Each structure stands twice: as structure tokens, then as C-alpha cells.
Amino acid sequence: MPKPLNLPFDPIARADEHWRQRWGPVPAMGAITSIMRAHQILLAGVDAVVKPYGLTFARYEALVLLTFSKEGELPMSKIGERLMVHPTSVTNTVDRLVIAGLVDKRPNPNDGRGTLASITDKGREVVEAATRDLMEMEFGLGAYDAEECAEIFAMLRPLRVAAQDFEE
């Protein structure tokens, strides 16, 4: 987990207070600032857990996605679509996994221009071990119980729907 700040006050509540005094009440400002700080905290925590495996959370997500596929392989375009990232990011992520021996790449026989990424046995071992560690630290959300985690998921879903991440 990231190093605690241990401030004697809540800086986001303080910023919200200053915001209200200067521009009036805008609850969305406090909410977005809290979400962005939570993102920093969570990403630092999960990255610290997967780092000993030579992974970032993005690389871990790609490995998990490959383990979820029937044959352990997917076209690079599908990986980008499912992880909701730009093709350049997928290429960078998969290339790093190839260098680490966790993924192989080969031409897609069903698409002359496409490339398939497939998880290796070593990749399967690494993703299983990293997953155990992430589950043990509850993906950084140990401050919440199962019901609260479900509430967080439900609360953020309309935002993802509004962004057209998927069809409702």
C-alpha cells in the first residue's frame, strides 16, 4: 500500500470547503476528488502486490483476460476492446508480457492482418500466484465488506453506462 500521508485534516474535505466559499456548493467536486485519490491509493496498492511478479496491474489484467478465454488466447484487438484501452497500449502491454515469457504472439489464422496473444504455462503460474496475493489483500478494498463493495459497483455503474462502456 502507498505510504500514509497522516495529515491532521482531510485535504479533500478542506478543498471542498474552500470550493464552496469561492464558487458555491458543487458536491461533484468532492466526489471526483475522492474518486481520483481512491484510484491512486488502490492502484499503488495492487501494483505493489503484482510488482514482485514483474507485472503492473494492466499486465495482470491482460493475463487474467487470457485465462478467461476458452483456448487461453485472444486477438490483440479483442484484448483492447475488453480492457477498454487503445491498441498501442495493448501492444505495449502484450509485448512486455512476451519479453517476460508470460505470453506468446503469433499471426491470427482467421485474420491475415491480426495477431493472437496466448498465455504460456509460466504466465498461468504467475497469474494464479498474483491472484492469490491480490485476493488476500482484497484488492485494496479491505476497508469495505462484501455488501459495501457491491454498493460501490452499483453506484459507479451508471457512470460507465453514461460513458457507453457497454449497452445496458
Buried (B, 14 or more C-beta within 10 A) or exposed (E): EEEEEEEEEEEBEEEBEEBBEEEEEEEEBBEEBBEEEEEEBBBBBBBBBBEEBBBBBBBBBBBBBBEEBEEBBBBBBBBBEBBEBEEEBBBBBBEBBBEBEBBBBEEBEEEEEEBBBBBBEEBBEBBEEBBEBBEEBBBBBEEEEEEEEEEEEEEEEEEEEEEEEEEE
